[in-house]
């Protein structure tokens, strides 16, 4: 039974990586068709900038949470306390990194333009959702329920994809997927 569970979890993780990679490929295709070289460079620069903050906001909590929940699986109250605390910390850290990354952008050349600051704010919100989602994923990982993390990760990436498509479609008349808004 334990071997079957390991196989199922491994397959779910592989499927999750494949699905998110495919969604990312479509996102890059749409963005490169829509954005000029400077716009795509700004998009990449914003996500690289925010990834620094996301790593800091993680604080190693994913691994610690999986370990702590695994150690206390037999105590549901303790698991709820751990999960709630980590979710609160990640949400607070996520909000802090959005505020700090936007605030610092005003003082960094290349990030101090209005499109860059708005882009950092929008991408920061996606980063916040990713941090909150990883709190849920650590709980699923501890209970070896990664088939649900596959769904969560894929739906999160799809929401990110659809949000970006909607933003570029409705904010600018030129549509990345071939139809015109105006």
C-alpha positions in Angstrom: 0.0 0.0 0.0 2.8 2.4 0.9 4.5 1.8 -2.5 1.3 2.5 -4.3 1.0 5.8 -2.4 4.6 6.8 -3.4 3.9 5.9 -7.0 0.7 7.9 -7.0 2.3 10.9 -5.4 5.3 10.8 -7.8 3.0 10.6 -10.8 1.0 13.5 -9.5 4.1 15.6 -9.0 5.3 14.8 -12.6 1.9 15.6 -14.0 1.9 18.9 -12.1 5.3 19.8 -13.5 4.2 18.9 -17.0 0.9 20.8 -16.9 2.5 23.9 -15.5 5.3 23.7 -18.1 2.8 23.5 -20.9 0.8 26.4 -19.5 4.1 28.4 -19.3 4.9 27.6 -22.9 1.6 29.0 -24.0 2.0 32.0 -21.8 5.4 32.7 -23.4 4.0 32.3 -26.8 1.2 34.7 -26.2 3.5 37.3 -24.5 6.1 37.1 -27.3 3.4 37.6 -29.9 1.9 40.5 -28.0 4.8 42.3 -26.5 7.7 44.0 -28.3 11.3 43.3 -27.2 11.3 46.0 -24.6 7.9 44.9 -23.2 8.9 41.3 -22.9 12.2 42.4 -21.3 10.3 44.4 -18.7 8.0 41.4 -18.0 11.0 39.1 -17.5 12.8 41.8 -15.4 9.8 42.2 -13.1 9.4 38.4 -12.5 13.2 38.1 -11.9 13.0 41.0 -9.5 10.1 39.6 -7.6 11.6 36.1 -7.4 14.3 37.5 -5.1 11.6 38.7 -2.7 9.7 35.5 -3.0 12.7 33.4 -1.9 13.2 35.7 1.1 9.5 35.5 2.0 9.6 31.7 1.9 12.0 31.6 4.8 12.3 27.9 4.4 8.8 27.5 5.7 7.7 24.9 3.2 10.3 22.3 4.3 9.8 23.2 8.0 6.0 22.9 7.7 6.2 19.5 6.0 8.5 18.3 8.7 6.4 19.6 11.6 3.1 18.5 10.2 4.5 15.0 9.5 5.8 14.8 13.1 2.3 15.7 14.5 -0.1 13.9 12.1 -1.7 12.2 15.0 -2.6 15.5 16.7 -5.2 17.4 14.5 -5.2 20.4 16.8 -1.5 20.8 16.5 -1.6 20.4 12.7 -4.3 23.1 12.5 -2.2 25.4 14.6 0.9 24.8 12.5 -1.0 25.2 9.2 -2.7 28.4 10.5 0.4 29.9 11.8 2.3 29.2 8.5 -0.5 30.5 6.4 -0.6 33.7 8.5 3.2 34.2 8.3 3.2 33.6 4.5 0.3 36.0 4.0 2.0 38.7 6.1 5.3 38.1 4.3 3.6 38.1 0.9 1.9 41.5 1.6 5.2 42.8 3.0 7.2 41.8 -0.1 4.6 43.4 -2.4 4.8 46.6 -0.5 8.6 46.5 -0.2 9.2 45.5 -3.9 6.9 48.3 -5.1 8.5 50.8 -2.6 12.0 49.9 -3.7 11.1 50.1 -7.3 10.8 53.9 -7.1 14.5 54.1 -6.3 15.8 51.6 -8.8 16.6 52.7 -12.4 14.6 50.7 -14.9 12.0 49.8 -12.3 10.9 53.4 -11.5 8.6 53.9 -14.5 4.8 53.7 -14.2 4.5 50.5 -16.4 7.2 48.8 -14.3 5.7 49.7 -11.0 2.2 48.6 -12.1 3.7 45.4 -13.4 5.5 44.8 -10.1 2.3 45.4 -8.2 0.3 43.0 -10.4 3.0 40.3 -10.4 3.4 40.8 -6.7 -0.2 39.9 -6.2 0.4 36.7 -8.2 3.5 36.0 -6.0 1.3 36.5 -2.9 -1.1 33.9 -4.1 1.8 31.6 -4.8 3.0 31.9 -1.3 -0.4 31.2 0.1 -0.8 28.2 -2.2 2.5 26.8 -1.0 1.2 26.8 2.5 -1.6 24.5 1.3 0.9 22.4 -0.7 3.1 21.8 2.3 0.1 20.4 4.2 -0.8 18.1 1.2 2.9 17.1 1.0 3.0 16.1 4.6 -0.1 13.9 4.2 1.2 12.5 0.9 -1.8 13.9 -0.9 0.1 15.4 -3.9 -2.7 14.4 -6.3 -4.5 17.4 -4.8 -1.5 19.6 -5.1 -1.4 18.8 -8.8 -4.9 20.2 -9.1 -4.0 23.2 -7.0 -0.8 24.0 -8.8 -2.3 23.5 -12.2 -5.4 25.7 -11.4 -3.1 28.4 -9.9 -0.9 28.5 -13.0 -4.1 28.5 -15.2 -5.5 31.4 -13.2 -2.2 33.2 -13.6 -2.3 32.6 -17.3 -5.9 33.7 -17.8 -5.3 36.8 -15.6 -2.3 37.9 -17.7 -4.3 37.2 -20.9 -7.2 39.2 -19.6 -5.0 42.1 -18.4 -3.3 42.5 -21.8 -6.5 41.9 -23.7 -8.6 44.5 -21.8 -5.9 47.1 -20.9 -4.6 47.5 -24.4 -6.6 47.3 -27.6 -4.1 45.0 -29.3 -5.0 41.5 -28.2 -2.3 38.7 -27.8 -4.7 36.0 -29.0 -5.9 37.5 -32.2 -9.1 39.4 -31.5 -9.5 43.1 -31.1 -11.1 44.7 -28.1 -11.9 48.0 -29.8 
